[in-house]
Amino acid sequence: MAAIKEKDTKPELLIRKALHAKGFRYRLHDKKLPGKPDLVLKKYNAVIFIHGCFWHKHDCHLFKWPSTREEFWKLKINQNAERDRKITKEIIMLGYRLLIIWECSIKGKNKHDFYTILSEIDNWLNSDENFKEIKGK
C-alpha cells in the first residue's frame, strides 16, 4: 500500500503534460479547495480530478472488489465514493466547473484515443458546461 501514489500518478502526469503543451496553465492540488483537485485552471474557473477506477469505485472493467479483507475494503472504497460525491457538490457550490477524468478512459480495454480525450478536455474548458465526466468506451 505504501507504493500507491496519491498524486503524480501516470494518468495525471499524462494529462498535465499534454495540457501544458497545449498552452493551458494550472495549479496543482490546491489545498484551499475541497478534495485538493488534481488541476485548478483559474482562468476557466475549472477544476479537474483524475480518478483511479479502483479507489473511486467506478463501474467499469478496471474496478473489482478485493477478495481478501472484504469488509475492510468495502468500507474504505464506499467511504471514498461518498467523499467524492460530497466534494463534487462542494466544488460546484463554490462556483467552479468540474471535470472528472476516469482512469479507464486512458488505459484498459475501453480506453479512448488520447487525442480524443485532449480534444474533449479542450472543448469542455472552452464551453459553459458546469460538469463533465470522461469515461472509457
C-alpha positions as CSV (number, residue, x, y, z in Angstrom):
1,M,0.0,0.0,0.0
2,A,2.9,2.3,0.6
3,A,3.7,2.2,-3.1
4,I,0.3,3.6,-4.1
5,K,0.6,7.2,-5.0
6,E,-2.0,9.8,-4.0
7,K,-0.7,12.3,-6.6
8,D,1.5,12.4,-9.6
9,T,0.1,9.2,-11.0
10,K,0.8,8.2,-14.6
11,P,-2.6,9.2,-15.9
12,E,-2.3,12.5,-14.0
13,L,1.1,13.2,-15.4
14,L,0.0,12.4,-19.0
15,I,-2.9,14.8,-18.8
16,R,-0.8,17.5,-17.1
17,K,2.0,17.4,-19.7
18,A,-0.5,17.4,-22.6
19,L,-2.5,20.3,-21.3
20,H,0.7,22.3,-20.6
21,A,1.9,21.6,-24.1
22,K,-1.4,23.0,-25.5
23,G,-0.8,26.2,-23.5
24,F,-3.1,25.6,-20.5
25,R,-1.8,26.8,-17.2
26,Y,-2.9,25.4,-13.9
27,R,-2.2,24.9,-10.2
28,L,-1.7,21.5,-8.7
29,H,-3.6,20.1,-5.7
30,D,-4.9,23.4,-4.3
31,K,-5.3,22.8,-0.5
32,K,-7.8,25.6,-0.3
33,L,-10.4,23.7,-2.3
34,P,-12.3,20.6,-1.2
35,G,-10.6,17.4,-2.2
36,K,-7.4,19.1,-3.4
37,P,-8.2,18.9,-7.1
38,D,-5.5,17.5,-9.3
39,L,-5.6,20.6,-11.5
40,V,-7.1,24.0,-11.0
41,L,-7.5,26.2,-14.0
42,K,-8.4,29.7,-12.6
43,K,-8.7,31.3,-16.0
44,Y,-11.5,28.9,-16.8
45,N,-13.0,28.7,-13.3
46,A,-12.5,24.9,-13.6
47,V,-11.1,22.0,-11.6
48,I,-10.1,18.6,-12.9
49,F,-10.0,15.4,-10.9
50,I,-8.2,12.3,-12.5
51,H,-9.8,9.4,-10.7
52,G,-8.4,5.8,-10.4
53,C,-11.3,3.5,-11.1
54,F,-10.5,1.1,-8.2
55,W,-10.1,3.8,-5.5
56,H,-13.1,5.8,-6.5
57,K,-15.4,2.8,-7.2
58,H,-16.1,3.4,-10.9
59,D,-18.5,1.0,-12.6
60,C,-16.0,-0.3,-15.2
61,H,-13.8,-3.3,-16.0
62,L,-10.9,-1.8,-14.0
63,F,-12.9,-2.0,-10.7
64,K,-13.1,-5.3,-8.9
65,W,-13.8,-5.9,-5.2
66,P,-10.8,-7.4,-3.5
67,S,-11.3,-11.0,-2.4
68,T,-9.4,-10.6,0.9
69,R,-10.3,-8.5,3.9
70,E,-13.7,-7.8,2.1
71,E,-15.3,-5.8,5.0
72,F,-12.3,-3.5,5.3
73,W,-12.2,-2.8,1.5
74,K,-15.9,-2.3,1.1
75,L,-15.9,0.2,4.0
76,K,-12.8,2.1,2.6
77,I,-13.9,2.2,-1.0
78,N,-17.5,3.1,-0.2
79,Q,-16.2,5.9,2.1
80,N,-14.1,7.2,-0.8
81,A,-17.1,7.2,-3.2
82,E,-19.2,9.0,-0.6
83,R,-16.4,11.6,-0.1
84,D,-16.3,12.1,-3.9
85,R,-20.0,12.9,-4.0
86,K,-19.6,15.4,-1.2
87,I,-16.6,17.1,-2.8
88,T,-18.4,17.3,-6.1
89,K,-21.3,19.2,-4.5
90,E,-18.9,21.5,-2.6
91,I,-16.8,22.3,-5.6
92,I,-19.9,23.2,-7.7
93,M,-21.4,25.2,-4.8
94,L,-18.2,27.3,-4.7
95,G,-18.9,28.2,-8.3
96,Y,-16.3,26.1,-10.0
97,R,-16.8,24.0,-13.1
98,L,-15.8,20.3,-12.6
99,L,-14.3,17.7,-14.9
100,I,-13.7,14.1,-13.8
101,I,-11.4,12.0,-16.0
102,W,-11.6,8.3,-15.2
103,E,-8.6,6.0,-15.4
104,C,-10.5,3.7,-17.8
105,S,-10.7,6.4,-20.4
106,I,-6.9,6.5,-20.5
107,K,-5.9,2.8,-20.1
108,G,-7.5,-0.6,-20.3
109,K,-9.6,-2.3,-23.0
110,N,-12.1,0.5,-23.3
111,K,-9.7,3.4,-23.4
112,H,-10.1,6.3,-25.9
113,D,-7.5,7.6,-28.2
114,F,-5.5,10.1,-26.1
115,Y,-6.0,12.9,-28.6
116,T,-9.8,12.4,-28.4
117,I,-9.5,12.9,-24.6
118,L,-7.5,16.0,-25.0
119,S,-9.9,17.4,-27.5
120,E,-12.8,16.7,-25.1
121,I,-11.0,18.5,-22.3
122,D,-10.2,21.4,-24.5
123,N,-13.8,21.7,-25.7
124,W,-15.1,21.5,-22.2
125,L,-12.7,24.1,-20.9
126,N,-13.9,26.5,-23.6
127,S,-17.6,25.8,-23.1
128,D,-20.1,26.9,-20.4
129,E,-20.7,23.3,-19.3
130,N,-20.5,23.0,-15.4
131,F,-19.9,19.3,-15.1
132,K,-18.5,16.6,-17.3
133,E,-17.1,13.1,-16.9
134,I,-14.8,11.4,-19.3
135,K,-15.2,7.6,-19.0
136,G,-14.0,4.6,-21.0
137,K,-16.0,3.5,-24.1
